[in-house]
Structures are given as structure tokens and as C-alpha cells.
């Protein structure tokens, strides 16, 4: 769980004896939270969330500087330098994701502008993320997150809490909600629809999507949503590749990055064509801004895999960091006769009450099935790479065995 104030002074960093593993854990969690918050700022046109992205970006600058200082002190020989070089790649990738998220948030904070149709497409293409203030008579007020157990009951997680002028990011099970806490909830729309009224005392009203009036703009919007999905998938697979030291997963990250590059080229063509028909072509600036930043995230994913792809090995400190982060990546083999054998997976989610995302499946006779658009039935022998919280990972493993 991380807690810190907003940036209110120039960057000043001094070396502090800190565990590189702990720094990597916080960097990974912060990078993933930044992706969520930046797209949420755009989706809801929220300057408040955009400001918090800037504060987190500043925090990431501090973390990466401290991590580099620690690594420089740790490398005392050529052999140690060789094993630590890929760790620098992981640190640089997290910082690159942070910068990209900051660029996405600028669409809101600098009022660059974005077509309404883009917000409608994002609403359909991302997991629901909403802000809600805890009312005094809420059934959740005064209770810990473990006691409330939102995740198991609704699939919704509290990913951040603003309390007065402080933010609590990645709140843990012992964190208690208080009246007037501003919370960020993330999860399936049906779950948010159940949890939000209980938390805020107000009904949850999802925004109606806006259909693009220009065909080329619709193609541009669809392509950038796909770019976002593929870039996030690339990051997940990249961390999976270093956790399991798996060259095949790292190769899939390269393939995804090539696909995102190709999508960006087509996206730029469609955006320029749409500008000819748009009443206000300048309103498309934010769309171009979003496309460039999204492509940067897929580039960062490739940097994460450097140790695997260049056969330098994976330093144990990176494996430990991925294992101990807020959302963990697991490899689970589906057993004969288990509750998951015969279960359908659609859009990355198994048809169970477990809020775990399936990001890849290794099938003995077919090879890898990759992506959020996985539509298959789990079979005994399938090796499933999944992402979720520690609680959901344990539940998933229990169902698989």
C-alpha cells in the first residue's frame, strides 16, 4: 500500500538505503495504476484525476532514480553488471509507462480536447472505473476492505482512496473506509452498479456511448481502443515472461508491439481522413495525442522482456517483485475433473465468480492462445497465465485443482 502527498516542490532526490525489490514492487503497481487513472481521466474528462496522474508521475520519477542509485552500488563486477542490466530495463519501462500516462492525462489537464465518440468507445473498451464519496450512513463506512469483501461479492476493487489532502493508493485489506473518503472503484459494470449505491447513497448511471458521425473517425476510434487493449496485454505478458523466464511469452510481446505499430499507422491515416469532414478538425488533436502515448506503452513492454529475449537471465529480485505486487500474475494448470475444466473463457474472463483475467493459455496441442478476445473452453492440461489479486489467484488455483 502506498501513501503520499501531491507534488508541491521541485524534484530533489538523495540516496536512501532501500530494497530494490520494494522499489520495483511499488514501480510496477504505480505504473499499472497510472494506466488506469490516465484513461479514466480522459473517459470522465476529470481534471481531478488528471492532477493525480501528474502527482503519481512525479512519484515514479523519484522511485526510478532511487532504484538506479541502488543498482549502481550493487554492481561490483562485470558479472554482476550483466545480471543487473535487465533490471535497469524493467525500471526504465515503468518510467516510460509513467510518462505515457502523464501525456494521456494532459489531454484533460491542458484541455487538448477529444471527440465525444472516443469517450463512448473507451467506456465500452475499459473496465468500469468510477469515483464515489463514502456517505456517513453507508454500510461500508467504518469497516475494513477485508470485512466488506467487495471483490469476492461483486468483482469490484477499491484501487485508491483520497482522504482529505492525501491519497492512499493500492489500499490493503486492513484499510478502513471513512465517511467523506473519495474512492476509486474498478470492476465489471454490473458489480459497480451494485457497490456504488451502497457506498455513495446515489444510483449508478453509466454514460450512454456516442456513435461517431464520420465513418473514418469510427475506424480511428475503434483502432485506438484496440491499441490500448493490446498495449496493456503486452505489459501483462511482459511481466509474465520475466516471472516464468519464458521466451515464448516474450516473443508474443514483440508480436503485439508490431501489431500496435501497424494499428497506429492505420489510425493516423483514418484520423487525417476524418479531419477533412470534421466541423472542427482541431478537436481531433487529443485523439492523435492518445494514439502516440498508447503506442509508447507497448514499446515499454518490450523493454521489460530484455533479460529474457537477450538470454541474460531474470534476476531473482525482479521475480520477487512481480510476485509481491498488488496484482499478481500466476501460471495454473487445469486438472482433470476440476471445477474449471469445461468452463468457458470470453473476453479474458472465466465464467465463474472469480475476478481473475486470463491473459494467455498454453494448450499442449495448439500452442499459445493470446489476448483479451480469448473465446474458448478450458481443458485439462491447459496452462493458464492469469492476472488478478492475491485473493482471486488463490480462488482460481483452488478451482483448477
C-alpha angles and dihedrals in degrees: 000000000000126000127181146139129254119272110274103155139044117279110276117167130178128183114268124181100252134157110258088213092057091048091050091049091053092044093052093047092045093049092052092046090049091057091052095045096045094053089042090054089054094043093052096031086233118168089187093060090041089056090052090052088056090050091050091047088056090049090052091053089057094046095050093048091051092046091052091049091052093048093049090056092046097055105084100152141026090258092053091046089054094052093044097047094083089051088061087054091055091048092048091048093054090050091049091052088050092053091048091051089050090053090051091051090052088069085073104028093049093038093236089156135226133212113261088234089065091057090049091052092047090052088059096039102050135058109263113270120181140169118232135173118223109239120217094246095046115130086230097055113112094011130112121245089243091055093046090047094193094165096060094041101042109006088243123131131198100228099175141007129202111206113182103309096339131087123212108203122196094007114208131229092269094054110115122214116230132197111274093023110144106221135192111217123195129186146086115331092243091054093047088049088058100041101039098064091046090052101041105023089235130103119256111243114184115208118256112243118248117225116223114248092210121065095215090049089053090053091048092049093048091049094051092050088053090048089054093050093047093046092052090046089051091054092050093048091046092057088044091053093055094042092055096026087234119166093190092060090046089052090053088054089056090049092051092050090053090049092050090050090052092048091050091055091052091043091056092051093050092046092052091048091049090052089066091063100034118107088220112024090183088069087071093065092093090053091057090045090053093049094053093047093047091053089052089061092058090049089054091053090060090054090056090061097051095108092053098042094046093046092240092132128237117279112234091233090064093049090051092048093053091047093051100043124113095261111034132204118225139185113218129178115214109234127215110266094012123141090250096053105104093016117136122236116204126175089352095303124108116226093249134095090259112109095217123130118221107218099173141003125205107206115191095224099033108034122220126001106195136186149037089283093066107144109178146109117256114243132197108271095031112136105215123201105202139172129213146106122306090257095052091044091056091048091048092050091050091052091048093054 
